[in-house]
């Protein structure tokens, strides 16, 4: 449901931030800091969250459809 998708989204965001931090050490690449900052405008925060949430939901739905098709073909 919605809680599971939100949990997966939060975990994916955490993994992405940690990966960016690891990759940007010593490279003078500021994206890790930019990702962790929260904008002052709450509307932008909600819009970014909605876009990320919808994108993750689309990816999960596509994967589910592909898995179902493979299951049908395997039978």
C-alpha positions as CSV (number, residue, x, y, z in Angstrom):
1,X,0.0,0.0,0.0
2,X,0.9,3.6,0.4
3,X,2.9,3.1,3.6
4,X,5.1,0.5,1.9
5,X,5.8,2.7,-1.1
6,X,6.6,5.6,1.2
7,X,9.0,3.4,3.2
8,X,10.7,2.2,0.0
9,X,11.0,5.8,-1.2
10,X,12.6,6.9,2.0
11,X,15.0,4.0,2.0
12,X,15.9,4.6,-1.7
13,X,16.5,8.3,-0.9
14,X,18.7,7.4,2.1
15,X,20.8,4.9,0.0
16,X,21.2,7.5,-2.8
17,X,22.3,10.2,-0.3
18,X,24.8,7.9,1.3
19,X,26.1,6.7,-2.1
20,X,26.5,10.3,-3.2
21,X,28.4,11.2,0.0
22,X,30.8,8.3,-0.6
23,X,31.4,9.1,-4.2
24,X,31.8,12.9,-3.7
25,X,34.5,12.6,-1.0
26,X,37.6,14.5,-2.3
27,X,36.0,15.4,-5.6
28,X,34.6,18.8,-4.7
29,X,31.2,17.8,-5.9
30,X,28.5,19.4,-3.8
31,X,25.5,17.3,-4.7
32,X,25.4,15.3,-1.4
33,X,25.0,18.6,0.5
34,X,22.4,19.9,-1.9
35,X,20.3,16.7,-1.7
36,X,20.3,16.8,2.1
37,X,19.3,20.4,2.3
38,X,15.6,21.3,2.6
39,X,14.3,24.3,0.7
40,X,12.7,27.1,2.6
41,X,9.5,26.9,0.4
42,X,7.3,24.1,1.7
43,X,5.5,23.9,-1.7
44,X,8.8,22.9,-3.4
45,X,9.4,20.2,-0.8
46,X,5.9,18.8,-1.4
47,X,6.2,19.0,-5.2
48,X,9.6,17.2,-5.1
49,X,8.2,14.5,-2.8
50,X,5.2,14.0,-5.1
51,X,7.3,13.7,-8.2
52,X,9.7,11.2,-6.5
53,X,6.8,9.2,-5.1
54,X,5.0,9.0,-8.4
55,X,8.1,8.0,-10.3
56,X,8.9,5.2,-7.8
57,X,5.3,4.1,-8.0
58,X,5.4,3.9,-11.8
59,X,8.7,1.9,-11.7
60,X,7.2,-0.6,-9.2
61,X,4.1,-1.0,-11.3
62,X,6.1,-1.6,-14.5
63,X,8.2,-4.2,-12.7
64,X,5.0,-5.9,-11.4
65,X,3.6,-6.0,-14.9
66,X,6.8,-7.5,-16.3
67,X,7.0,-10.1,-13.5
68,X,3.3,-11.1,-14.2
69,X,4.0,-11.4,-17.9
70,X,7.1,-13.6,-17.3
71,X,4.9,-15.8,-15.0
72,X,2.3,-16.2,-17.7
73,X,4.9,-17.1,-20.3
74,X,6.6,-19.6,-17.9
75,X,3.3,-21.5,-17.6
